[in-house]
């Protein structure tokens, strides 16, 4: 299956959600169509035009927004008043602002985390969940990618990633990057932002993809500052909170899409979610890693959205 043709947004605006943050929101597709809200990854990655193209524009009212500090939202790369709880409430504010009573939620990677957290707090606002590259944000999930696990799959990428961290600090790579990215030396901060984003981009596909790596590089400052802020603070949620609260959403239909060779968020996270999320559908893509832009994942997402009645029934 192929992406839908490029489309223009029919409305863009900024929504003030507190005294600090204004969120960039865009709508495309059918203004009277089935609402679907897109939750981007990172946190901090932002949205792009390509994400409109996963949904039939004649059927769906496609809502994209840049989360706090991300993309076109202002202030850029800000971690002030930027927590999971803030983002959950932002989604509700956006739906209220757009007068949407219920929506399909699509989220990938961190967007899957946020989608699950939002649905668990506001289940009555969600028709269904479509989640790609599940990230449960447990301590073991963060440590896998930033301390011990992924380094054994990509030892060459890992050595480059940590090459500027002193050996005395390598027992806590996340803390070492956090201190430098959020330090007072702006030049050093941006250098380590690039390093952080490059590591994630290089590990995000089964086969090397310059396009995916460049996408990470383009948003390296917001991605790195906001990701380190969240991961250093355990994403501002309790350990294993999502699985502990799964009963809140058992009545919500959920499609899970996950690459078998996902190194950023290994398949065990999707599997653990599926085991407790009774009624969810687990789609394992055997020729993919983490990225939405890998063919098998792209095709499965488009296929799921090709049956809108099933997503709102």
C-alpha positions as CSV (number, residue, x, y, z in Angstrom):
1,X,0.0,0.0,0.0
2,X,1.2,3.5,-0.7
3,X,0.8,6.8,1.1
4,X,-2.0,9.1,0.1
5,X,-1.1,12.1,-2.1
6,X,0.2,15.2,-0.5
7,X,-2.5,17.5,0.9
8,X,-2.6,21.0,2.3
9,X,-3.9,21.7,5.7
10,X,-7.3,23.5,5.8
11,X,-6.6,25.3,9.0
12,X,-3.5,26.1,11.2
13,X,-3.5,27.9,14.5
14,X,-1.8,28.3,17.8
15,X,-3.5,27.4,21.1
16,X,-2.3,28.9,24.3
17,X,-2.4,26.1,26.9
18,X,-0.8,27.9,29.8
19,X,1.2,31.0,30.6
20,X,4.3,29.6,28.8
21,X,3.3,27.4,25.9
22,X,1.5,27.9,22.7
23,X,0.8,24.7,20.6
24,X,0.9,24.6,16.9
25,X,-2.2,22.8,15.6
26,X,-3.1,21.9,12.0
27,X,-6.1,20.2,10.5
28,X,-6.3,18.6,7.1
29,X,-8.6,16.1,5.2
30,X,-12.4,16.3,5.7
31,X,-13.5,18.9,8.1
32,X,-16.6,16.8,8.8
33,X,-14.8,13.5,8.8
34,X,-13.9,11.1,11.5
35,X,-11.5,12.8,13.9
36,X,-8.0,11.2,14.3
37,X,-5.4,12.9,16.4
38,X,-1.7,12.2,15.7
39,X,0.7,12.0,18.6
40,X,4.3,12.3,17.5
41,X,7.3,10.7,19.0
42,X,10.3,11.8,20.9
43,X,9.1,13.4,23.1
44,X,10.4,16.5,21.2
45,X,10.3,15.2,17.6
46,X,7.4,17.3,16.2
47,X,5.2,16.6,13.2
48,X,5.7,16.9,9.5
49,X,3.6,17.0,6.3
50,X,4.2,13.3,5.6
51,X,2.1,12.3,8.6
52,X,-1.0,13.6,6.9
53,X,-0.6,11.1,4.2
54,X,-1.4,8.0,6.3
55,X,-5.1,8.8,6.4
56,X,-7.7,8.9,3.6
57,X,-8.4,12.7,3.4
58,X,-12.0,12.1,2.3
59,X,-12.8,10.1,5.4
60,X,-10.7,11.6,8.2
61,X,-10.4,14.9,9.9
62,X,-6.7,14.7,10.5
63,X,-5.4,16.6,13.5
64,X,-1.7,17.1,14.0
65,X,0.0,19.2,16.7
66,X,3.4,19.8,18.0
67,X,3.8,18.9,21.7
68,X,5.3,21.4,24.1
69,X,8.7,22.6,23.0
70,X,8.5,20.6,19.7
71,X,8.3,21.6,16.1
72,X,6.5,24.9,15.5
73,X,5.1,25.2,19.1
74,X,6.6,27.9,21.2
75,X,8.8,28.4,23.1
76,X,11.0,26.0,21.2
77,X,12.8,23.2,23.0
78,X,11.4,24.4,26.3
79,X,11.2,22.0,29.3
80,X,9.4,24.5,31.5
81,X,6.0,23.1,32.6
82,X,6.7,20.1,30.3
83,X,5.6,16.8,31.8
84,X,3.4,13.8,30.8
85,X,0.6,15.2,32.8
86,X,0.8,18.6,31.0
87,X,0.7,16.8,27.6
88,X,-2.3,14.7,28.6
89,X,-4.2,17.8,29.5
90,X,-3.1,19.5,26.3
91,X,-4.7,16.8,24.2
92,X,-8.0,17.3,26.1
93,X,-7.7,21.1,25.6
94,X,-7.2,20.7,21.9
95,X,-10.2,18.4,21.6
96,X,-12.3,20.9,23.6
97,X,-11.1,23.8,21.5
98,X,-12.0,21.9,18.3
99,X,-15.3,20.8,19.7
100,X,-14.5,17.1,19.3
101,X,-16.3,14.8,21.7
102,X,-14.5,11.6,20.7
103,X,-11.5,10.7,18.5
104,X,-9.3,8.0,17.2
105,X,-5.9,8.3,18.7
106,X,-2.8,7.3,16.7
107,X,0.6,7.4,18.4
108,X,4.0,6.0,17.6
109,X,7.0,5.4,20.0
110,X,6.6,8.1,22.7
111,X,3.3,8.9,21.0
112,X,2.2,5.4,21.9
113,X,3.1,6.1,25.6
114,X,1.2,9.4,25.5
115,X,-1.8,7.8,23.7
116,X,-2.1,5.1,26.4
117,X,-1.7,7.6,29.2
118,X,-4.3,9.9,27.7
119,X,-6.8,7.0,27.1
120,X,-6.3,5.8,30.7
121,X,-7.2,9.2,32.1
122,X,-10.0,10.1,29.6
123,X,-11.3,6.8,28.1
124,X,-14.7,8.4,27.2
125,X,-12.9,10.6,24.7
126,X,-11.3,7.8,22.7
127,X,-13.0,5.7,19.9
128,X,-9.9,3.4,19.5
129,X,-6.1,3.4,19.7
130,X,-3.7,2.7,16.9
131,X,-0.2,2.4,18.4
132,X,3.1,1.8,16.7
133,X,6.5,1.0,18.3
134,X,5.3,0.6,21.8
135,X,7.3,2.4,24.5
136,X,6.2,1.6,28.1
137,X,8.7,4.0,29.7
138,X,9.7,1.5,32.4
139,X,13.2,1.8,33.9
140,X,14.3,-1.4,32.0
141,X,13.0,0.1,28.7
142,X,15.1,3.3,29.2
143,X,18.1,1.4,30.3
144,X,18.0,-0.9,27.4
145,X,18.6,1.9,24.9
146,X,20.7,4.2,27.0
147,X,22.8,1.9,29.1
148,X,22.9,-1.8,28.4
149,X,21.2,-3.8,25.6
150,X,21.1,-1.9,22.4
151,X,24.9,-1.3,22.7
152,X,25.4,-5.0,22.0
153,X,23.4,-4.9,18.8
154,X,25.1,-1.7,17.5
155,X,28.5,-1.6,19.3
156,X,30.0,0.6,16.5
157,X,27.2,3.1,16.8
158,X,27.3,3.0,20.6
159,X,31.1,3.6,20.7
160,X,30.5,6.7,18.6
161,X,27.6,7.8,20.8
162,X,29.5,7.7,24.0
163,X,33.0,8.6,22.7
164,X,33.0,12.1,24.3
165,X,31.8,10.8,27.7
166,X,34.6,10.2,30.2
167,X,35.0,6.6,31.3
168,X,34.3,7.7,34.9
169,X,30.8,8.7,33.9
170,X,29.8,5.7,31.7
171,X,28.0,3.9,34.4
172,X,25.1,6.4,33.8
173,X,25.1,7.5,30.2
174,X,21.7,9.2,30.5
175,X,22.9,11.3,33.4
176,X,26.1,12.2,31.6
177,X,24.2,13.4,28.5
178,X,21.5,15.2,30.6
179,X,24.1,17.2,32.4
180,X,25.8,18.3,29.2
181,X,22.6,19.0,27.2
182,X,21.1,21.0,29.9
183,X,24.4,22.7,31.0
184,X,25.3,26.4,30.6
185,X,27.7,25.8,27.7
186,X,25.5,26.3,24.6
187,X,28.1,25.0,22.1
188,X,28.6,21.8,24.2
189,X,24.9,21.4,24.6
190,X,24.2,21.5,20.9
191,X,27.1,19.1,20.2
192,X,25.7,16.5,22.6
193,X,22.2,17.1,21.2
194,X,23.4,16.0,17.8
195,X,25.1,12.9,19.3
196,X,21.9,12.0,21.1
197,X,19.7,12.3,18.1
198,X,22.2,10.6,15.8
199,X,22.3,7.5,18.0
200,X,18.5,7.2,17.9
201,X,18.2,7.8,14.2
202,X,20.9,5.3,13.3
203,X,19.1,2.6,15.4
204,X,15.6,3.3,14.2
205,X,15.5,1.2,11.0
206,X,16.3,-2.4,10.2
207,X,18.2,-1.3,7.1
208,X,20.2,2.0,7.2
209,X,18.2,5.0,6.1
210,X,19.7,8.4,5.5
211,X,16.2,9.9,5.3
212,X,15.4,8.7,8.8
213,X,18.7,9.8,10.2
214,X,18.3,13.2,8.7
215,X,14.8,13.5,10.2
216,X,16.3,13.0,13.6
217,X,19.1,15.4,12.9
218,X,16.7,18.1,11.8
219,X,15.0,18.1,15.3
220,X,18.0,17.3,17.3
221,X,17.8,20.2,19.8
222,X,14.2,19.8,20.8
223,X,14.4,16.0,20.7
224,X,17.5,15.7,22.8
225,X,16.6,18.4,25.4
226,X,13.0,17.1,25.9
227,X,13.9,13.4,25.7
228,X,16.6,13.7,28.3
229,X,14.3,15.8,30.5
230,X,11.6,13.1,30.4
231,X,13.8,10.0,30.6
232,X,15.9,11.5,33.5
233,X,12.6,12.0,35.3
234,X,11.2,8.6,34.5
235,X,8.7,10.3,32.1
236,X,7.0,11.8,35.1
237,X,5.0,8.6,35.7
238,X,5.1,5.8,38.3
239,X,7.1,2.7,37.4
240,X,5.1,0.4,35.2
241,X,2.1,2.8,35.4
242,X,0.7,1.9,32.0
243,X,0.4,-1.8,32.6
244,X,-0.9,-1.3,36.2
245,X,-3.7,0.9,34.9
246,X,-4.6,-1.2,31.9
247,X,-8.1,-2.0,33.3
248,X,-9.1,1.6,32.6
249,X,-9.0,1.0,28.8
250,X,-9.9,-2.7,28.3
251,X,-13.2,-1.6,26.6
252,X,-11.2,0.5,24.0
253,X,-10.2,-1.3,20.8
254,X,-6.5,-1.2,20.2
255,X,-4.3,-2.1,17.2
256,X,-0.6,-2.5,18.1
257,X,2.0,-2.4,15.3
258,X,5.6,-3.3,16.1
259,X,8.7,-4.2,14.1
260,X,10.2,-7.5,15.1
261,X,13.7,-6.0,14.9
262,X,12.9,-2.8,16.8
263,X,16.1,-1.9,18.7
264,X,14.9,1.4,20.1
265,X,11.8,-0.1,21.7
266,X,12.2,-3.9,21.6
267,X,9.3,-6.1,20.8
268,X,8.9,-7.3,24.4
269,X,7.2,-4.0,25.2
270,X,4.5,-4.5,22.7
271,X,4.2,-8.1,23.8
272,X,3.9,-7.2,27.5
273,X,1.2,-4.7,26.6
274,X,-0.7,-7.1,24.4
275,X,-0.7,-9.8,27.1
276,X,-2.5,-7.6,29.6
277,X,-4.6,-5.6,27.1
278,X,-7.2,-8.2,26.5
279,X,-8.8,-7.7,23.1
280,X,-5.9,-5.7,21.6
281,X,-4.6,-6.9,18.2
282,X,-0.8,-7.3,17.9
283,X,0.6,-6.9,14.4
284,X,4.3,-8.0,14.3
285,X,6.1,-6.7,11.2
286,X,8.8,-9.2,10.4
287,X,10.8,-7.0,8.1
288,X,11.0,-3.8,10.2
289,X,12.7,-2.0,13.0
290,X,11.3,1.0,14.8
291,X,10.5,3.7,12.2
292,X,7.0,4.5,10.9
293,X,8.6,5.1,7.5
294,X,9.7,1.5,7.1
295,X,7.6,-0.1,4.4
296,X,6.0,-2.9,6.4
297,X,5.0,-0.6,9.2
298,X,3.7,2.1,6.8
299,X,1.6,-0.5,5.0
300,X,0.1,-1.9,8.2
301,X,-0.9,1.5,9.5
302,X,-2.6,2.5,6.2
303,X,-4.3,-0.9,6.1
304,X,-5.8,-0.4,9.6
305,X,-7.0,3.0,8.8
306,X,-8.6,1.8,5.6
307,X,-11.5,0.4,7.7
308,X,-12.8,3.4,9.5
309,X,-16.0,1.7,10.6
310,X,-14.0,-0.8,12.6
311,X,-12.2,1.9,14.4
312,X,-15.3,3.7,15.6
313,X,-17.6,0.9,16.3
